[in-house]
Amino acid sequence: MTSSSIDYRAQLNDQQHEAVTSGPGPALVLAGAGSGKTRTLTYRVAWLLDNGVEPESILLLTFTNKAAREMVARVTDLLPMETRAIWGGTFHSIGNRLLRRHVREIGFRPGFSILDREDQEDLLAAVVGSSGLDSSGFSRGRFPTAEVLGDLFSFAVNTDQPVAQVIAKKYPWFAPICQEIEFLRKRYEERKQADNVVDFDDLLLKTVQLLQEKTVVAEFYQRHFQFILVDEYQDTNKLQSEFIDLLAARHQSVMVVGDDAQSIYSWRGANYENILDFPKRYPKARIYRIETNYRSVPEIVALANASIQENRKQFTKTLHAYRGGSETKPALVALDDNNRQALYVARRVLELREEGFDLNSIAVLYRAHFQSLEVQLALTRAGIPFTITSGLRFFEQAHIRDIAAFMKFAVNPADEVAFKRIARLLPGVAVKTAEKLWDQLCSVRESEREDFKTWLGQCRIGQKPAQAWQQLCHTLDEIAPGRRPEPPAKMIRIILEAMYEDYLRAKYANYEQRRDDLVTLQSFAQTFEDPVDFLSQLSLMAAADTEGSRTTVTEWEKVTLSSIHQAKGLEWRVVFVIWLTDGMFPTTRSLTSPDAVEEERRLFYVAATRARDQLYLTYPYYWANASPENRLQRPSRFLKEIPVRLVREMWVGGV
């Protein structure tokens, strides 16, 4: 019997009420998209407090501190009692609190510092610099950067895998230097200990180790936390799951809330098996399904239900729409090619604006950032303002600008800025060295500049960048033999194959995404014969001011362009999901693994459930300017799995 005036029956639907008012013990709450997951968790905390549970004995684990604060604030609004004693926050913030209390037990000193990502990279760079490793024997002198090492070590920690195993699976190009990387990992751990600092992953890793190794400490917190609540459980990794299981070992009063159909983060270490295996790890667990969708019209909900049916590894559930029907089925739009796809999106956005939809209620979603290029161009040409949440505008990205710098210098060897940008890509070359190299180049007589190898060969270069410098000379002569530039698409291909791909692998943790961008840039370049025209277009597009819209909009009105991963948890009245072809979505890389295809299907489900009122699923039959083997496109297998009766099919030829 509760002590407050909250009418839980009136405030919650039947499924939510059953989960909120459940007794002690393990519970798995499967909350479908748009079903009021946050509301359920909030009322669960309120119900526990209302039934005499002490605030300090409740542990609320979320993926952002903001989410925890907002839930506790809502509980405070519901109940006239003090709630500040609730332990609410991210796994890492809770780990930090526990480690501060038991700093001696983990072998650190009071007042230890926490390295943010930039600090971590600085320390890793220092470790590499003091290691005595000679990078000249590695692939063209390219040793992994601190950013890549940090990402590699983090993945190993969060998935509980040896570094060698992570290299074999995720970074096979570093296999020849596996021993060196393992050596650096050991040195990095020693430096952290000596400096009394921990990185972000240590906050959880060392907490788990503390609970595993110090029985007295573990038993204290197992008694202290009587009720454990976990949000977005489908996104937890192996380390987070171990942390929960250790704390819940005594009483097992742990309620995890999530949606297995929205598990889409395996690439950063999330373990889908955590939610699937919860009933196995907790045999007495009760399973609650919350299946009323309050977000979308029935037509979109029906499509979402159908879209996930082919997955074998999942809990069965069926969403039911709370809203009434719109009589507008999701549109399945086939188009001649990718350029017409982009033009269709731009024109339909303008029509929607005329129909009364604010631009900020419209989103264009895609599987990977590079797939947004044509839409960015089409929206810019149509004067439609847009914002990008998946990264920078296409032509503003560092790797696009790097390739452009190679081309600019080949076309115009007097371009000082372009040369210095290229030079700084080489190992051991920073700002001052690049300036000295430029001064040397300028002093070379014109008669000794007949080709780049002869010209650049006049420079005095240090030992560290020497190998890469020779490769640069060779690459420049390949893209502009006899100082006559090749067509732009050929230039990009040569730059990428000759040296820039090695740089990408060593420099960026998201190497594959950036390489996809450059392949797309190469396809875009196919429409140009003259590199001068191509570079002019790049500069104009990068500087394009989309604020000067021809539509009558307020300053804050902008269409959202986003990857689906970035869109999770968000919603819009109208959603376009583009590039729904096999190889694009699902990706080519995923097609070799049934588990990967299932995750791609979950990603499609997430995309579809972002829409409230209208959903457009588009695919081109032809990828203009792509390499011959990629030009013909096939509709995504996910589209074929949707019954025809659930969509209105459209063929749009010349837009």
SULKA-V380605 format. One record per residue. N is the residue number from 1. RES is the residue in one letter. PSI is psi in whole degrees, -180 to 180 (* if undefined). OMEGA is omega in degrees with one decimal (NA if undefined). Layout:
# SULKA-V380605
N/RES/PSI/OMEGA  N/RES/PSI/OMEGA
This chain:
# SULKA-V380605
1/M/127/-178.4  2/T/160/-177.0  3/S/-9/-176.7  4/S/-178/-179.2  5/S/8/180.0  6/I/126/175.3  7/D/90/-175.0  8/Y/-35/-179.5  9/R/-38/-178.6  10/A/-31/-174.8  11/Q/-16/-173.9  12/L/152/172.2  13/N/174/-172.4  14/D/-42/-178.4  15/Q/-41/176.6  16/Q/-43/-178.1  17/H/-41/-179.5  18/E/-41/179.6  19/A/-44/-177.0  20/V/-40/-173.2  21/T/15/180.0  22/S/158/-178.3  23/G/-172/178.3  24/P/168/179.3  25/G/171/-176.9  26/P/143/179.7  27/A/138/174.9  28/L/117/179.7  29/V/111/178.5  30/L/100/-175.3  31/A/109/-178.3  32/G/170/-179.1  33/A/133/176.5  34/G/22/-173.8  35/S/4/179.1  36/G/41/-179.2  37/K/-47/-178.4  38/T/-40/178.3  39/R/-42/-179.8  40/T/-46/179.3  41/L/-43/-179.2  42/T/-47/-179.4  43/Y/-27/175.0  44/R/-45/177.4  45/V/-45/179.3  46/A/-42/-178.4  47/W/-40/177.6  48/L/-47/179.0  49/L/-40/-179.3  50/D/-22/-178.2  51/N/24/170.0  52/G/4/177.3  53/V/132/-179.3  54/E/138/-178.4  55/P/-41/-175.8  56/E/-11/178.8  57/S/7/177.1  58/I/128/176.0  59/L/119/-179.3  60/L/111/-177.2  61/L/125/-179.5  62/T/176/-179.9  63/F/-7/171.0  64/T/146/176.7  65/N/-32/178.7  66/K/-43/179.7  67/A/-42/179.7  68/A/-44/-179.9  69/R/-42/-178.7  70/E/-40/178.5  71/M/-45/-179.9  72/V/-38/178.4  73/A/-39/177.9  74/R/-38/176.6  75/V/-42/178.7  76/T/-38/177.2  77/D/-32/-177.9  78/L/-35/-172.8  79/L/136/177.4  80/P/64/179.8  81/M/163/-179.8  82/E/128/-177.6  83/T/2/-175.0  84/R/-20/-178.0  85/A/-10/176.9  86/I/135/175.0  87/W/96/-178.5  88/G/136/177.4  89/G/-172/178.0  90/T/165/175.6  91/F/-41/-175.4  92/H/-37/178.9  93/S/-37/176.2  94/I/-41/176.3  95/G/-42/178.7  96/N/-44/179.4  97/R/-42/-179.4  98/L/-42/-179.2  99/L/-37/178.4  100/R/-34/-179.7  101/R/-26/-172.4  102/H/41/-172.8  103/V/-37/-178.9  104/R/-37/-177.5  105/E/-23/-178.9  106/I/5/175.4  107/G/16/177.1  108/F/173/-179.2  109/R/154/178.5  110/P/147/178.6  111/G/19/179.3  112/F/148/179.5  113/S/154/175.5  114/I/124/178.1  115/L/124/168.9  116/D/-178/-173.6  117/R/-41/179.9  118/E/-43/177.3  119/D/-43/-179.4  120/Q/-43/-179.6  121/E/-36/176.9  122/D/-44/-179.8  123/L/-42/177.9  124/L/-40/177.9  125/A/-39/177.9  126/A/-40/178.4  127/V/-45/178.3  128/V/-44/-177.9  129/G/-33/-177.4  130/S/3/-173.7  131/S/-21/-177.2  132/G/5/179.4  133/L/137/178.0  134/D/111/-175.7  135/S/-8/-174.3  136/S/-22/-179.7  137/G/-7/-179.0  138/F/176/-175.2  139/S/104/-179.9  140/R/35/177.0  141/G/12/-174.8  142/R/101/172.5  143/F/146/-178.1  144/P/138/179.1  145/T/170/177.8  146/A/-35/178.5  147/E/-45/-178.9  148/V/-42/178.0  149/L/-42/178.7  150/G/-41/178.9  151/D/-42/-179.6  152/L/-48/-179.4  153/F/-38/-179.8  154/S/-44/179.9  155/F/-40/178.9  156/A/-43/-179.5  157/V/-49/-172.0  158/N/-20/177.5  159/T/0/178.8  160/D/50/178.2  161/Q/148/173.0  162/P/151/179.3  163/V/-41/-178.8  164/A/-37/-179.7  165/Q/-39/178.0  166/V/-42/178.2  167/I/-44/-178.7  168/A/-37/-175.6  169/K/-43/-171.2  170/K/-28/-175.4  171/Y/58/-175.1  172/P/-24/-179.7  173/W/-13/176.1  174/F/5/-178.6  175/A/-40/-179.7  176/P/-20/-179.0  177/I/27/-178.7  178/C/-44/-178.4  179/Q/-39/178.6  180/E/-40/179.8  181/I/-40/176.9  182/E/-38/176.3  183/F/-43/179.0  184/L/-37/177.3  185/R/-44/179.2  186/K/-45/179.1  187/R/-38/178.6  188/Y/-45/178.8  189/E/-40/178.6  190/E/-41/-180.0  191/R/-41/178.1  192/K/-45/179.9  193/Q/-46/-178.5  194/A/-37/-177.5  195/D/-3/-178.2  196/N/48/178.1  197/V/153/174.2  198/V/152/173.9  199/D/180/-173.8  200/F/-42/-178.6  201/D/-31/178.8  202/D/-31/-177.8  203/L/-33/178.5  204/L/-43/-178.8  205/L/-48/-177.0  206/K/-26/174.1  207/T/-44/177.1  208/V/-44/178.4  209/Q/-39/177.4  210/L/-47/-178.9  211/L/-32/179.4  212/Q/-36/-171.6  213/E/-25/-177.2  214/K/93/-174.8  215/T/-41/-178.3  216/V/-44/179.1  217/V/-46/-179.4  218/A/-46/-178.3  219/E/-35/178.8  220/F/-49/-177.0  221/Y/-27/174.4  222/Q/-34/175.2  223/R/-35/-174.6  224/H/-48/-177.6  225/F/99/-177.6  226/Q/-29/-179.8  227/F/126/179.9  228/I/127/179.2  229/L/134/-177.0  230/V/126/178.5  231/D/151/176.0  232/E/49/-173.9  233/Y/-25/-178.8  234/Q/-15/-178.2  235/D/4/-178.7  236/T/151/174.8  237/N/-178/-175.4  238/K/-41/-178.5  239/L/-43/178.8  240/Q/-40/177.7  241/S/-41/178.0  242/E/-40/178.8  243/F/-47/179.2  244/I/-48/-177.1  245/D/-36/178.5  246/L/-43/-178.6  247/L/-30/-176.8  248/A/4/-171.8  249/A/-31/-173.7  250/R/-53/-173.0  251/H/-22/179.9  252/Q/24/176.2  253/S/72/-179.0  254/V/125/176.2  255/M/116/177.8  256/V/136/-177.3  257/V/132/179.4  258/G/-177/178.9  259/D/109/-179.3  260/D/-26/-179.7  261/A/-8/179.6  262/Q/25/176.8  263/S/106/-170.3  264/I/17/-172.8  265/Y/33/179.7  266/S/-29/-177.8  267/W/-19/176.0  268/R/15/171.0  269/G/-6/179.0  270/A/140/-176.6  271/N/105/-178.9  272/Y/-28/-177.6  273/E/-22/-178.7  274/N/-49/-177.2  275/I/-37/179.4  276/L/-37/-175.0  277/D/2/-178.5  278/F/-46/178.3  279/P/-26/177.0  280/K/-41/-179.8  281/R/-27/178.4  282/Y/82/-174.2  283/P/-24/-179.4  284/K/8/-176.4  285/A/138/171.4  286/R/142/-179.7  287/I/125/178.4  288/Y/136/177.8  289/R/128/176.4  290/I/107/-165.0  291/E/7/177.4  292/T/118/-179.8  293/N/120/-178.3  294/Y/-2/-171.9  295/R/-52/-164.2  296/S/158/175.1  297/V/159/-175.8  298/P/-34/-177.8  299/E/-38/178.4  300/I/-39/178.4  301/V/-41/179.7  302/A/-42/178.1  303/L/-42/179.8  304/A/-45/178.0  305/N/-44/-178.8  306/A/-33/-173.1  307/S/-23/-174.5  308/I/-2/-173.2  309/Q/-32/-175.5  310/E/-14/179.4  311/N/132/-178.9  312/R/-39/-178.0  313/K/89/179.6  314/Q/162/170.3  315/F/136/179.1  316/T/133/174.9  317/K/156/-178.8  318/T/121/177.4  319/L/144/175.5  320/H/132/-177.1  321/A/134/175.2  322/Y/-34/-177.2  323/R/161/176.1  324/G/167/-177.2  325/G/152/179.1  326/S/-11/-175.8  327/E/16/175.8  328/T/105/-179.9  329/K/156/172.7  330/P/142/-177.9  331/A/131/174.1  332/L/107/-167.9  333/V/115/175.8  334/A/137/-177.3  335/L/158/-177.7  336/D/-51/-177.0  337/D/180/-175.0  338/N/-32/179.1  339/N/-38/176.8  340/R/-31/174.9  341/Q/-47/-179.4  342/A/-42/179.7  343/L/-39/177.2  344/Y/-46/-179.9  345/V/-47/-178.2  346/A/-45/-178.5  347/R/-39/178.8  348/R/-35/176.5  349/V/-44/178.0  350/L/-41/177.6  351/E/-42/179.0  352/L/-37/177.7  353/R/-40/178.0  354/E/-29/179.6  355/E/-3/175.9  356/G/4/177.5  357/F/126/172.7  358/D/146/179.8  359/L/-32/-178.8  360/N/-1/174.8  361/S/11/-177.3  362/I/136/178.0  363/A/146/171.7  364/V/118/-176.2  365/L/149/-178.7  366/Y/162/-177.1  367/R/-40/-177.3  368/A/151/-172.7  369/H/-37/-176.3  370/F/-22/-178.8  371/Q/-7/-178.4  372/S/-5/-172.7  373/L/-56/-175.5  374/E/-35/178.8  375/V/-40/176.1  376/Q/-44/179.5  377/L/-45/-176.9  378/A/-42/179.1  379/L/-40/179.1  380/T/-46/-179.0  381/R/-30/179.6  382/A/-2/179.7  383/G/29/-178.2  384/I/118/179.5  385/P/143/177.3  386/F/157/174.4  387/T/147/-177.0  388/I/121/179.1  389/T/-8/-177.6  390/S/4/-179.9  391/G/-168/177.8  392/L/163/170.5  393/R/149/-166.9  394/F/-49/-172.8  395/F/-5/178.6  396/E/-8/-174.8  397/Q/147/-174.0  398/A/-43/-176.0  399/H/-30/175.0  400/I/-43/180.0  401/R/-34/177.2  402/D/-49/179.8  403/I/-42/178.7  404/A/-36/180.0  405/A/-42/174.9  406/F/-48/-175.5  407/M/-41/180.0  408/K/-43/-178.5  409/F/-37/178.1  410/A/-37/-179.6  411/V/-39/-175.6  412/N/86/-176.2  413/P/-4/175.1  414/A/0/-177.5  415/D/96/-177.2  416/E/-43/-177.7  417/V/-43/-179.9  418/A/-45/-179.5  419/F/-46/-177.2  420/K/-33/177.0  421/R/-44/178.1  422/I/-47/-176.1  423/A/-38/-177.6  424/R/-10/174.9  425/L/-17/-175.1  426/L/149/178.7  427/P/133/175.3  428/G/8/179.3  429/V/116/176.8  430/A/-165/-172.2  431/V/-50/-175.7  432/K/-41/178.3  433/T/-40/178.3  434/A/-39/178.2  435/E/-42/179.1  436/K/-41/178.4  437/L/-40/179.1  438/W/-42/178.5  439/D/-40/178.2  440/Q/-42/179.7  441/L/-42/-177.8  442/C/-25/-177.6  443/S/-8/-179.3  444/V/134/-179.6  445/R/148/-178.4  446/E/-32/-178.7  447/S/-16/-179.3  448/E/23/-178.1  449/R/27/-175.1  450/E/-28/171.6  451/D/170/-173.9  452/F/-35/-179.6  453/K/-42/178.7  454/T/-45/-176.6  455/W/-57/-177.3  456/L/-21/178.8  457/G/-14/178.0  458/Q/-13/-175.4  459/C/144/172.1  460/R/119/-173.2  461/I/143/-179.8  462/G/169/-176.3  463/Q/-40/-174.2  464/K/-47/-179.7  465/P/4/-171.3  466/A/-46/-177.9  467/Q/-44/179.9  468/A/-33/178.5  469/W/-42/177.1  470/Q/-39/178.7  471/Q/-37/177.5  472/L/-46/178.3  473/C/-46/-179.2  474/H/-42/-178.2  475/T/-43/179.8  476/L/-38/177.4  477/D/-27/176.8  478/E/-40/-177.1  479/I/-16/177.2  480/A/70/-178.7  481/P/130/-177.5  482/G/25/-179.3  483/R/19/176.0  484/R/110/-173.7  485/P/142/174.2  486/E/171/172.9  487/P/150/-171.6  488/P/-40/-178.9  489/A/-40/178.5  490/K/-39/178.5  491/M/-45/-178.8  492/I/-44/180.0  493/R/-44/-178.6  494/I/-45/-179.3  495/I/-44/-177.9  496/L/-48/-176.2  497/E/-37/-172.7  498/A/-39/-177.0  499/M/-28/-170.1  500/Y/-29/178.8  501/E/-38/175.7  502/D/-40/178.3  503/Y/-45/179.6  504/L/-46/-177.7  505/R/-42/-177.1  506/A/-27/-171.6  507/K/-41/-167.7  508/Y/138/175.9  509/A/-31/179.8  510/N/46/-177.3  511/Y/-46/-173.4  512/E/-38/178.4  513/Q/-42/-179.1  514/R/-36/177.2  515/R/-40/176.5  516/D/-40/176.9  517/D/-43/-176.5  518/L/-33/173.5  519/V/-40/177.2  520/T/-40/176.7  521/L/-40/178.1  522/Q/-41/177.8  523/S/-43/177.5  524/F/-38/-177.7  525/A/-17/-179.6  526/Q/-23/-178.2  527/T/-1/-178.4  528/F/139/173.2  529/E/-35/-175.0  530/D/123/179.3  531/P/-27/177.8  532/V/-45/177.9  533/D/-42/-179.8  534/F/-47/-178.9  535/L/-35/176.7  536/S/-43/179.2  537/Q/-41/178.4  538/L/-46/-178.8  539/S/-41/-180.0  540/L/-41/-179.7  541/M/-38/179.6  542/A/-32/-177.6  543/A/-2/-175.5  544/A/132/-179.5  545/D/101/-177.2  546/T/-1/178.1  547/E/-28/-178.4  548/G/66/-174.5  549/S/147/175.9  550/R/-10/178.1  551/T/156/178.6  552/T/100/-177.1  553/V/157/173.4  554/T/164/-173.7  555/E/-32/-174.5  556/W/-1/-178.1  557/E/116/177.2  558/K/140/171.3  559/V/142/177.4  560/T/129/170.4  561/L/126/-173.7  562/S/147/166.1  563/S/157/-178.9  564/I/-36/178.1  565/H/-42/180.0  566/Q/-22/-175.7  567/A/-11/-177.5  568/K/132/-178.7  569/G/-8/-179.4  570/L/171/178.8  571/E/154/178.1  572/W/159/177.3  573/R/-40/-178.3  574/V/133/179.4  575/V/131/169.3  576/F/129/171.6  577/V/115/-171.4  578/I/169/175.5  579/W/45/179.3  580/L/71/176.3  581/T/151/176.7  582/D/130/-176.0  583/G/-31/173.8  584/M/-47/179.5  585/F/96/8.7  586/P/156/-179.2  587/T/157/176.9  588/T/-40/-177.6  589/R/-30/-176.7  590/S/-19/-170.7  591/L/-13/-179.7  592/T/-6/-175.7  593/S/122/177.1  594/P/-39/178.6  595/D/-40/179.5  596/A/-39/177.3  597/V/-39/178.1  598/E/-38/177.1  599/E/-38/175.8  600/E/-39/179.0  601/R/-39/176.0  602/R/-36/178.3  603/L/-39/176.0  604/F/-41/176.8  605/Y/-44/177.7  606/V/-44/-179.8  607/A/-47/-177.6  608/A/-36/-175.6  609/T/6/173.0  610/R/-17/-172.5  611/A/136/176.9  612/R/-48/-170.3  613/D/-43/-176.7  614/Q/142/-179.6  615/L/129/178.2  616/Y/123/178.6  617/L/115/-172.1  618/T/148/175.7  619/Y/140/175.3  620/P/150/175.6  621/Y/-14/-173.6  622/Y/135/176.9  623/W/97/-177.0  624/A/138/175.2  625/N/5/176.2  626/A/170/174.8  627/S/152/-173.8  628/P/-39/-176.9  629/E/-14/-177.3  630/N/0/-172.4  631/R/-48/179.8  632/L/128/-177.4  633/Q/148/176.0  634/R/141/177.7  635/P/144/179.3  636/S/142/176.5  637/R/-25/179.9  638/F/-32/177.4  639/L/-37/-179.6  640/K/-21/-178.7  641/E/-9/-179.3  642/I/124/178.4  643/P/139/-177.1  644/V/-32/-177.4  645/R/-16/-175.9  646/L/-6/-177.0  647/V/162/168.8  648/R/115/-175.1  649/E/138/-179.3  650/M/139/172.2  651/W/121/-179.6  652/V/109/-179.5  653/G/-112/177.0  654/G/112/-176.6  655/V/*/NA
